[in-house]
Amino acid sequence: MSLPEIVSRERWRAAREELLLKEEALTRARDALNAERRRLPMVEVDPEYVLEGGDGKATLLDLFEGRAQLIVYHFMFAPEWEAGCPNCSAFLDQIGHLAHLRARGTTFAVVSRAPFTRILPFKARMGWTLPWYSSRHSDFNRDFGATLVVDDDPVERPGISCFLREHDRVFHTYSAHGRALDGIGSTDSLLDLTALGRLPAGSDRVRYHDEYED
């Protein structure tokens, strides 16, 4: 592996300033793309999906936990697998404290096709406290592009789907899969995928995660 060229401080500063212009242009382009994403139309979710979690059966509406938005991570964990996907596990490892999302009216949850009895010990092994649900007995994964049928065989792929709630009505606003998940994991990057964007917290400022009022 070749290393960067060794130069003087002056040449480094000039090269850095040149690159900074491109980084700032990329930031502006990303802001414009996020704004366009928020303007995407949405579609009402009609099927009554029944999932299984720590408290038993749950509907998609239950996953919101009363908040306005829901972000679902489609974790690759097929019913016959003994453990979850390593790449998906690395993704979950980078998710920060959920209090920052919840203070902005957004719930984060994980969904897999594996039975909950198999999810539970793996979740404990990984030391995660994220809400995790099994969609084994529903078409949730298939309907939102996380399970594809290739030659009559189901094939898993990672993804994120975003939902918006209006009273008891649930709307699907966005989904992304595969390489589209690159660079996502922080609170702001997750909120940028949602219809309401980076909602301010109740105090309109970031707090320590144990100081928010949910």
Buried (B, 14 or more C-beta within 10 A) or exposed (E): EEEEEEEEEEEEEEEEEEEEEEEEEEEEEEEEEBEEBBEEEBEEBEEEBBBBBEEEEBBBBBBBEEBBBBBBBBBBBBEEBEEBBEEBBEBBEEBBEBBBBBBBBBBBBBBBBBBBEBBBEBBEEEEBEBBBBBBBEBEBBBBBBBBEEEEEEEEBBBBBBBBBBEEEEBBBBBBBBEEEBEEBBEBBBBBBBBBBBBBEBEEEEEBEEEEBEE
